[in-house]
Amino acid sequence: MTVERLIRIMAGTVVLVSLALGYHGSPIFVSEWFLALTAFAGFNLAQSGVTGFCPPAILFRKMGVPEGGSACSSGKCN
C-alpha cells in the first residue's frame, strides 16, 4: 500500500460517510452539516492537486508508508 493509495482510500471514505450522514434520504442521516465535510474533502483534494501540499501524505510518510506512483502504475488498470 502506498501513500497515494491510502490518500485516495481516506478521501473516498470521508466523502461516502459524510454523504451518508448528511443526506436526508439516508437511513443513517444525522445532520445536513455533515455535507460540509464532503465539501472540505473536495476542497482539500483540489488544493492538493494544484499546490502539491497534502498534510495526510506527510503523516503517512512519517508512519513509514512507502512512496508510490499512480494506482494504475502497476498495470492493474489496463
C-alpha positions in Angstrom: 0.0 0.0 0.0 1.4 3.4 -1.0 0.9 6.9 0.3 -1.2 7.8 -2.8 -3.5 4.8 -2.5 -4.0 5.5 1.2 -4.9 9.1 0.5 -7.4 8.0 -2.2 -9.0 5.5 0.2 -9.2 8.0 3.0 -10.7 10.7 0.8 -13.3 8.4 -0.7 -14.2 7.1 2.7 -14.7 10.6 4.1 -16.9 11.6 1.2 -19.1 8.5 1.4 -19.5 8.6 5.1 -20.3 12.3 5.2 -22.8 11.9 2.4 -24.5 9.1 4.2 -24.7 11.1 7.4 -25.8 14.3 5.7 -28.3 13.2 3.1 -32.0 13.2 4.2 -32.8 10.0 2.4 -30.1 8.0 4.1 -31.0 5.5 6.8 -28.2 6.9 9.0 -29.0 10.6 8.5 -27.7 12.8 11.4 -27.5 16.4 10.1 -27.1 18.3 6.9 -24.0 19.8 8.4 -22.1 16.6 7.5 -22.2 17.8 3.9 -19.7 20.4 4.9 -17.2 17.6 5.5 -17.8 16.4 1.9 -17.1 20.0 0.6 -14.0 20.1 2.8 -12.6 16.8 1.4 -13.3 18.1 -2.1 -11.6 21.4 -1.4 -8.5 19.6 0.0 -8.2 17.3 -2.9 -8.4 20.2 -5.3 -5.8 22.3 -3.4 -3.5 19.3 -3.1 -3.7 18.8 -6.9 -2.8 22.4 -7.5 -0.2 23.0 -4.8 1.2 19.6 -4.2 0.8 20.1 -0.4 -1.1 17.3 1.4 -0.9 17.0 5.2 -2.1 13.4 5.3 0.7 12.4 2.9 3.2 13.9 5.4 1.6 11.9 8.2 1.6 8.7 6.2 5.3 9.2 5.3 6.2 9.7 8.9 4.3 6.5 9.7 6.6 4.7 7.3 4.2 4.1 4.4 6.2 3.8 1.2 6.0 6.3 -1.6 4.5 5.2 -4.8 3.3 6.3 -8.2 -0.1 6.2 -9.5 -2.5 3.4 -8.5 -2.5 2.4 -12.2 1.3 2.3 -12.5 1.3 -1.4 -11.6 -0.7 -2.2 -14.8 -3.8 -3.4 -13.0 -6.0 -0.6 -14.5 -5.5 -1.8 -18.1 
